[in-house]
Amino acid sequence: MRARFPDFRLGNVLATSFTATLTERRGDAVERIPTPQRLVDWLAVNGLAVESCTTAQLELARELRESNSRRRHSDRDPGRPPCVCHPHHQ
């Protein structure tokens, strides 16, 4: 029997859809890509089919996701200096 995982939260922007694979960060977290196969599933749903994924690749993907999440939240904080990596943030 295949394990039941939470549905993916899909949107129009790939980066935010990927960030949404972990929700409720400040409460009871819901991990939507808990296994390498689940990351393969998420990639396929988003038109990025791959044959397989290792545990190490899953960990790297999660690091990327959290880096993106932190960056998005810091952009919303008016007390933080502006991001210099994108011209529209200056």
Long-range contacts (C-beta under 8 A, 24 or more apart in sequence): 3-35, 5-32, 5-34, 5-38, 6-30, 6-32, 7-32, 8-32, 8-41, 8-42, 8-45, 10-45, 10-46, 14-46, 15-68, 16-72, 17-46, 18-42, 18-64, 18-65, 18-68, 19-65, 19-68, 19-69, 19-72, 21-65, 22-62, 22-65, 22-66, 22-69, 25-69, 33-58, 33-61, 33-62
